[in-house]
């Protein structure tokens, strides 16, 4: 039986891959932060629905790290 929310998981995966692309080739644009926040946030939500605590923890912490990175880059500086 396939897990539900597969489309959300694939969408999150694509967002994270776009984030990796922008991080590697255009880091000065800071677009990657927003792709990572969106992708990891969506994957955390999907993992929560799947009751996969390890994936929830990983993606929630990554989402928070990227949010704090954006705050420190654009608000504090």
C-alpha positions as CSV (number, residue, x, y, z in Angstrom):
1,X,0.0,0.0,0.0
2,X,1.4,3.4,-1.0
3,X,1.7,6.2,1.5
4,X,-0.7,9.1,1.0
5,X,0.7,12.6,0.3
6,X,3.2,11.3,-2.3
7,X,2.7,14.3,-4.5
8,X,3.5,16.6,-1.6
9,X,6.7,14.6,-0.9
10,X,7.8,14.8,-4.5
11,X,7.0,18.5,-4.6
12,X,9.1,19.0,-1.5
13,X,11.9,17.0,-3.0
14,X,11.9,19.2,-6.1
15,X,12.0,22.3,-4.0
16,X,15.0,21.0,-2.1
17,X,16.7,20.1,-5.4
18,X,16.1,23.6,-6.7
19,X,17.5,24.9,-3.5
20,X,20.7,22.8,-3.9
21,X,21.0,24.1,-7.5
22,X,20.8,27.7,-6.5
23,X,23.0,27.2,-3.6
24,X,25.7,25.6,-5.8
25,X,25.5,27.9,-8.8
26,X,24.1,31.2,-7.6
27,X,24.8,31.5,-3.8
28,X,24.9,35.3,-3.9
29,X,21.2,35.5,-4.8
30,X,20.1,33.8,-1.5
31,X,17.2,32.1,-3.3
32,X,18.3,28.8,-2.0
33,X,17.2,29.7,1.5
34,X,13.6,30.1,0.4
35,X,13.6,26.9,-1.6
36,X,15.1,25.0,1.3
37,X,12.6,26.5,3.8
38,X,9.6,25.6,1.5
39,X,10.9,22.1,0.7
40,X,12.0,21.1,4.1
41,X,8.8,22.6,5.7
42,X,6.6,20.7,3.3
43,X,8.6,17.5,3.8
44,X,8.3,18.0,7.6
45,X,4.5,18.3,7.3
46,X,4.4,15.2,5.0
47,X,6.5,13.2,7.4
48,X,4.2,14.3,10.3
49,X,1.3,12.9,8.4
50,X,3.2,9.7,7.8
51,X,4.2,9.6,11.5
52,X,7.9,9.3,10.6
53,X,9.4,11.0,13.6
54,X,13.0,10.9,12.4
55,X,12.0,12.7,9.2
56,X,9.9,15.2,11.0
57,X,12.8,16.0,13.3
58,X,15.3,16.3,10.5
59,X,13.2,18.5,8.3
60,X,11.8,20.7,11.1
61,X,15.3,21.4,12.4
62,X,16.6,22.2,8.8
63,X,13.6,24.5,8.3
64,X,14.4,26.4,11.5
65,X,18.1,26.7,10.6
66,X,17.2,28.2,7.2
67,X,14.7,30.6,8.8
68,X,17.3,31.7,11.3
69,X,19.8,32.1,8.5
70,X,17.5,34.4,6.6
71,X,16.7,36.4,9.8
72,X,20.4,36.8,10.5
73,X,21.2,37.7,6.9
74,X,18.4,40.1,6.1
75,X,17.1,41.4,9.5
76,X,20.0,41.5,11.9
77,X,22.7,42.7,9.5
